Amino acid sequence: MSQSPLPQDARFNQPMPSYAYRDDEISLVDLAKVLVKRRNWLFSTFIIGLLVTFLLAWLKRPAPVVENTNKEFTTLVTVGYKTPTVFIEPLAGIKTQLTDAFVPLATKSNSHNADVIIDNQSGGSNIIKLVTIAEQGQSESVSKYHEKILEPLLLRHERLVKELNDKYDNSTLESIGVQPIATSIASLAQPLNIPSTVAKSRAGLIVALGLILSTILAIVFVFIREFSSHVCASLRNDNK
């Protein structure tokens, strides 16, 4: 007598067959067993990577800060006016003359060098700076050097102011609002400290990255070592 087929619902109530792992599947338990089995290789590789990390962090440490004995000697020049709102000469033209002519001429007979800076931090400023970096004991020689640079500029501006005064008498100058003022040195070769630059340490970042890379490399090396041992064992079995 033929057995009637099971109802549709009964088929779903049948016990499911136990799942069998295939050979090409990866089990997390097997991976953990490999790590435990090769723990000596794991720890050894991690320690080596850690030592290399500390060595790199030590080599990349910032250099010790050495106190800068040089000074920044600054001379301030106040440019004169033809009128209360017009300079004797444009600041850009004065800077060009100093940079291209007066500074090179004075430097020929001097071991120093000067940078010409226009102070534009405040609008309408009439300040021009001469900056020379030298040792503290060279204050006098830097002062003479700056004076030599500025001498032809000051003489020409004095001549321009004198020409204006000769052209107009005092009453005429007052009536037309012209008050010529000569260019002068506000301060001569004042020494300023140069701030020391401290290199930022990257030791913490190097150690953090080293810990991560050492862990990854140790795990990868363990599995490569396990794979190579299986290959060697398989070759030995084939030879037998």
Secondary structure as UniProt FT lines:
FT   HELIX           8..12
FT   TURN            23..24
FT   HELIX           28..37
FT   HELIX           39..59
FT   STRAND          70..78
FT   STRAND          81..83
FT   TURN            84..85
FT   STRAND          86..87
FT   HELIX           91..97
FT   HELIX           98..102
FT   HELIX           103..107
FT   TURN            108..109
FT   STRAND          115..118
FT   TURN            123..124
FT   STRAND          127..135
FT   HELIX           136..138
FT   HELIX           139..167
FT   HELIX           170..175
FT   TURN            176..177
FT   STRAND          184..193
FT   HELIX           203..239
//
